[in-house]
Amino acid sequence: MIKAISVQTEPFDTAAEIEKLRADNPAIGAIVTFLGLTRDSNAGQRVASMTLEHYPGMTEKALEKILDEAQTRWELQGIRVVHRIGELKPQDPIVLVAVASAHRGEAFQACEFVIDYLKTRAPFWKKEQTPEGSRWVDARQSDNQAEQRWRRGD
């Protein structure tokens, strides 16, 4: 199974990332992707830019654990996660999650699981630049609720 994680400042090419995931694997019957983009507003305020920070080493380890968990839950052919850090402007891609499987159902579920866990378990911090100044973005209750539905035995 192809499993790849990249935390980077550079923009990424979604089509190229999907092609790397396919890697001429005829067992793949479905690839599901999630592409997260930077918005121009949050909580009713305009956002000029957002800076994402992370804890090198710890971030990749947390992402690896999430992908390992997805792999134990579903029969997957591959997973790629690309997450940007640094300053991003509205409409810039932030994150790509791409999941390959023999069947679409497993690919959809695994993709949703990965992004839900990424939002709550990966150590990224967001600081927005607004007309009123900069502010750190708090975790959203909806992200915590999304993660909760995947928990087993809690």
Residue frames as qw, qx, qy, qz and C-alpha x, y, z in Angstrom:
[[0.000, 0.888, 0.459, 0.000, 0.00, 0.00, 0.00],
 [0.359, 0.434, -0.032, 0.826, 1.21, 3.48, -0.84],
 [0.391, -0.826, -0.368, 0.175, 1.17, 5.74, 2.20],
 [0.487, 0.284, -0.016, 0.826, 2.64, 9.22, 1.85],
 [0.262, -0.873, -0.332, 0.242, 2.64, 12.32, 4.05],
 [0.476, 0.302, 0.038, 0.825, 4.02, 15.72, 3.14],
 [0.211, -0.880, -0.296, 0.305, 3.99, 18.85, 5.27],
 [0.556, 0.139, 0.277, 0.771, 5.28, 21.67, 3.10],
 [0.017, 0.599, 0.128, -0.790, 5.25, 25.39, 2.34],
 [0.032, 0.187, -0.616, -0.764, 5.10, 24.95, -1.44],
 [0.710, 0.224, 0.038, -0.667, 1.84, 24.70, -3.40],
 [0.430, -0.090, 0.892, 0.106, 0.95, 21.20, -4.58],
 [0.415, 0.177, -0.550, -0.703, -0.50, 19.84, -7.81],
 [0.712, -0.034, 0.476, -0.515, -3.65, 17.87, -6.96],
 [0.873, 0.393, -0.146, -0.251, -3.65, 15.92, -10.24],
 [0.445, 0.549, -0.681, 0.192, 0.02, 14.97, -9.82],
 [0.313, -0.330, 0.736, -0.502, -0.62, 13.80, -6.25],
 [0.843, 0.138, 0.279, -0.439, -3.53, 11.62, -7.43],
 [0.759, 0.517, -0.385, -0.092, -1.39, 10.19, -10.21],
 [0.116, 0.506, -0.788, 0.330, 1.32, 9.25, -7.69],
 [0.590, -0.132, 0.602, -0.522, -1.35, 7.45, -5.66],
 [0.876, 0.332, -0.015, -0.349, -2.58, 5.49, -8.69],
 [0.234, -0.607, 0.743, 0.157, 0.94, 4.31, -9.57],
 [0.525, 0.267, -0.688, -0.423, -0.41, 2.01, -12.28],
 [0.211, -0.059, 0.900, -0.376, -2.15, -0.15, -9.68],
 [0.388, -0.140, -0.658, -0.629, -4.95, -2.09, -11.44],
 [0.298, -0.368, -0.842, 0.260, -6.47, -3.11, -8.07],
 [0.037, 0.297, 0.291, -0.909, -7.63, 0.49, -7.52],
 [0.089, 0.542, 0.771, 0.322, -11.29, 0.95, -8.37],
 [0.140, -0.916, -0.319, -0.197, -11.88, 4.28, -6.63],
 [0.445, 0.025, -0.269, 0.854, -9.96, 7.33, -5.51],
 [0.213, -0.878, -0.416, -0.107, -11.70, 9.81, -3.24],
 [0.449, 0.199, -0.194, 0.849, -10.17, 13.20, -2.51],
 [0.234, -0.891, -0.352, 0.167, -10.74, 16.05, -0.13],
 [0.463, 0.342, -0.003, 0.818, -9.21, 19.41, -0.99],
 [0.293, -0.792, -0.396, 0.361, -9.32, 22.07, 1.73],
 [0.374, 0.577, 0.150, 0.711, -9.01, 25.72, 0.66],
 [0.235, -0.227, -0.360, 0.874, -8.30, 28.95, 2.53],
 [0.037, 0.789, 0.601, 0.118, -11.47, 31.03, 2.98],
 [0.215, 0.451, -0.004, 0.866, -11.71, 34.83, 2.88],
 [0.429, -0.530, 0.128, -0.720, -13.85, 34.98, 6.02],
 [0.510, -0.139, -0.815, 0.235, -14.27, 33.24, 9.35],
 [0.268, -0.523, -0.641, 0.492, -16.67, 33.87, 12.21],
 [0.118, 0.907, 0.401, -0.054, -18.14, 36.84, 10.37],
 [0.196, -0.839, 0.241, 0.447, -14.79, 38.59, 9.78],
 [0.677, 0.700, -0.226, -0.019, -12.83, 39.09, 6.59],
 [0.780, -0.421, 0.344, 0.310, -9.57, 37.14, 6.48],
 [0.332, 0.846, -0.341, -0.240, -6.71, 38.55, 4.39],
 [0.547, 0.427, -0.717, 0.061, -4.38, 35.62, 5.04],
 [0.865, -0.458, 0.090, -0.185, -3.78, 32.73, 7.36],
 [0.225, 0.621, -0.735, 0.152, -0.51, 31.40, 8.70],
 [0.952, -0.219, -0.150, -0.155, -0.30, 27.73, 9.61],
 [0.026, -0.662, 0.709, -0.242, 2.32, 26.57, 12.07],
 [0.945, -0.115, -0.268, -0.145, 3.18, 23.06, 13.17],
 [0.542, -0.659, 0.522, -0.020, 5.52, 21.08, 15.37],
 [0.574, 0.526, -0.597, -0.191, 8.00, 19.37, 12.99],
 [0.204, 0.221, -0.936, 0.182, 8.37, 15.68, 13.64],
 [0.271, 0.194, 0.756, -0.564, 5.36, 15.54, 15.94],
 [0.567, 0.416, -0.001, -0.711, 3.00, 16.57, 13.14],
 [0.516, 0.354, -0.702, -0.340, 4.20, 13.86, 10.77],
 [0.069, 0.061, -0.956, 0.280, 4.03, 11.27, 13.55],
 [0.416, 0.290, 0.533, -0.677, 0.43, 12.25, 14.34],
 [0.613, 0.440, -0.257, -0.604, -0.52, 12.04, 10.65],
 [0.333, 0.291, -0.891, -0.102, 1.18, 8.65, 10.33],
 [0.161, 0.085, 0.869, -0.460, -0.87, 7.35, 13.25],
 [0.553, 0.397, 0.224, -0.698, -4.09, 8.58, 11.61],
 [0.578, 0.435, -0.535, -0.437, -3.23, 6.86, 8.33],
 [0.142, 0.177, -0.964, 0.139, -2.31, 3.65, 10.15],
 [0.367, 0.218, 0.680, -0.596, -5.71, 3.72, 11.89],
 [0.624, 0.452, -0.093, -0.631, -7.50, 4.20, 8.56],
 [0.425, 0.388, -0.787, -0.223, -5.56, 1.28, 7.10],
 [0.049, -0.024, 0.950, -0.308, -6.70, -1.00, 9.95],
 [0.454, 0.347, 0.490, -0.659, -10.36, -0.01, 9.47],
 [0.712, 0.595, 0.085, -0.363, -10.65, -0.30, 5.67],
 [0.781, 0.046, 0.460, 0.420, -9.00, -2.26, 2.87],
 [0.197, 0.925, -0.065, -0.318, -7.07, 0.47, 1.13],
 [0.833, 0.381, 0.094, 0.389, -4.64, 0.56, -1.77],
 [0.501, 0.170, -0.112, 0.841, -3.12, 3.87, -0.75],
 [0.197, -0.911, -0.333, 0.139, -3.42, 7.18, 1.10],
 [0.474, 0.281, -0.031, 0.834, -1.71, 10.52, 0.43],
 [0.238, -0.894, -0.331, 0.186, -1.90, 13.55, 2.70],
 [0.452, 0.308, 0.003, 0.837, -0.35, 16.87, 1.73],
 [0.277, -0.868, -0.382, 0.153, -0.69, 19.71, 4.24],
 [0.401, 0.617, -0.058, 0.675, 0.69, 23.18, 3.72],
 [0.482, -0.657, -0.301, 0.496, 2.20, 25.43, 6.36],
 [0.322, -0.055, 0.151, 0.933, 3.26, 29.06, 6.25],
 [0.252, 0.423, 0.176, -0.852, 1.27, 32.02, 4.95],
 [0.223, 0.343, 0.843, 0.349, -1.74, 31.24, 2.77],
 [0.226, 0.124, -0.075, -0.963, -4.10, 33.60, 0.93],
 [0.666, 0.289, 0.433, -0.535, -7.82, 33.04, 0.28],
 [0.842, 0.446, -0.091, -0.288, -8.39, 30.25, -2.26],
 [0.203, 0.576, -0.790, 0.041, -4.95, 28.72, -1.68],
 [0.863, -0.132, -0.472, -0.124, -5.10, 24.95, -1.17],
 [0.397, -0.677, 0.500, -0.365, -4.30, 23.99, 2.43],
 [0.476, -0.253, 0.831, -0.138, -4.74, 20.24, 2.57],
 [0.676, 0.240, -0.512, -0.472, -5.24, 17.29, 0.26],
 [0.549, -0.180, 0.787, -0.217, -6.38, 13.89, 1.44],
 [0.649, 0.338, -0.478, -0.486, -6.53, 11.25, -1.30],
 [0.575, -0.206, 0.756, -0.237, -7.57, 7.66, -0.60],
 [0.522, 0.301, -0.649, -0.465, -7.47, 4.73, -3.03],
 [0.555, -0.079, 0.761, -0.327, -9.40, 1.49, -2.61],
 [0.127, 0.118, 0.907, 0.384, -10.89, -1.27, -4.69],
 [0.076, -0.652, -0.727, -0.202, -14.37, 0.09, -3.91],
 [0.018, 0.601, 0.067, 0.796, -15.78, 3.60, -3.50],
 [0.623, -0.697, -0.263, -0.239, -17.49, 3.01, -0.14],
 [0.793, -0.378, -0.135, 0.459, -14.25, 2.25, 1.67],
 [0.458, 0.258, 0.068, 0.848, -12.47, 5.13, -0.07],
 [0.208, -0.703, -0.204, -0.648, -15.20, 7.64, 0.90],
 [0.717, -0.666, -0.202, -0.041, -15.30, 6.49, 4.52],
 [0.774, -0.201, -0.070, 0.597, -11.53, 6.43, 4.92],
 [0.301, 0.446, 0.103, 0.836, -11.13, 9.88, 3.35],
 [0.383, -0.744, -0.179, -0.517, -13.73, 11.37, 5.67],
 [0.821, -0.509, -0.171, 0.193, -12.16, 9.64, 8.67],
 [0.675, 0.053, -0.046, 0.735, -8.68, 10.96, 7.83],
 [0.091, 0.538, 0.070, 0.835, -9.78, 14.59, 7.46],
 [0.586, -0.707, -0.215, -0.333, -11.95, 14.40, 10.60],
 [0.827, -0.426, -0.118, 0.346, -9.05, 13.06, 12.66],
 [0.546, 0.283, 0.018, 0.788, -6.55, 15.41, 11.05],
 [0.119, -0.723, -0.142, -0.665, -8.63, 18.42, 12.12],
 [0.640, -0.712, 0.005, -0.287, -8.56, 17.38, 15.78],
 [0.903, -0.368, 0.112, 0.193, -5.41, 15.28, 16.28],
 [0.713, 0.330, 0.032, 0.618, -2.70, 16.78, 14.09],
 [0.382, -0.677, -0.195, 0.598, -0.73, 19.59, 15.76],
 [0.308, 0.432, 0.314, 0.787, -1.37, 22.52, 13.42],
 [0.121, -0.647, -0.409, 0.633, -2.06, 26.07, 14.62],
 [0.303, 0.612, 0.470, 0.559, -3.79, 28.72, 12.54],
 [0.169, -0.550, -0.213, 0.790, -3.37, 32.47, 12.87],
 [0.348, 0.707, 0.533, 0.308, -5.61, 34.68, 10.76],
 [0.209, -0.146, 0.020, 0.967, -4.87, 38.21, 9.61],
 [0.079, 0.750, 0.653, 0.071, -8.07, 40.28, 9.73],
 [0.143, 0.742, 0.104, 0.647, -8.73, 44.03, 9.33],
 [0.536, -0.805, 0.018, -0.255, -8.79, 44.19, 13.15],
 [0.170, -0.699, 0.685, -0.112, -5.40, 42.48, 13.48],
 [0.474, 0.210, -0.851, -0.084, -4.20, 38.91, 13.91],
 [0.701, -0.310, 0.356, -0.534, -5.96, 36.21, 15.92],
 [0.051, -0.204, 0.977, 0.023, -5.38, 32.55, 16.67],
 [0.666, -0.080, -0.409, -0.619, -8.13, 30.23, 15.48],
 [0.494, -0.255, 0.707, -0.437, -9.67, 28.02, 18.16],
 [0.022, 0.059, 0.980, 0.191, -10.74, 24.44, 17.52],
 [0.511, -0.111, -0.218, -0.824, -14.33, 24.19, 16.35],
 [0.590, -0.076, 0.650, -0.473, -16.91, 22.15, 18.24],
 [0.839, 0.393, -0.019, -0.376, -18.14, 20.71, 14.93],
 [0.483, 0.544, -0.685, 0.034, -14.67, 19.23, 14.29],
 [0.197, -0.287, 0.835, -0.426, -14.73, 17.53, 17.69],
 [0.739, 0.172, 0.393, -0.519, -18.21, 16.16, 17.00],
 [0.745, 0.507, -0.349, -0.256, -17.09, 14.81, 13.62],
 [0.245, 0.466, -0.827, 0.197, -14.18, 13.01, 15.25],
 [0.478, -0.180, 0.664, -0.546, -16.39, 11.53, 17.98],
 [0.853, 0.224, 0.066, -0.466, -18.50, 9.53, 15.56],
 [0.686, 0.465, -0.560, -0.011, -15.44, 7.50, 14.51],
 [0.178, -0.506, 0.740, -0.406, -14.44, 6.46, 18.01],
 [0.721, -0.072, -0.666, -0.178, -14.72, 2.81, 18.84],
 [0.670, -0.313, -0.623, 0.258, -15.74, 1.73, 22.30],
 [0.160, 0.149, -0.334, 0.917, -15.63, 5.19, 23.88]]
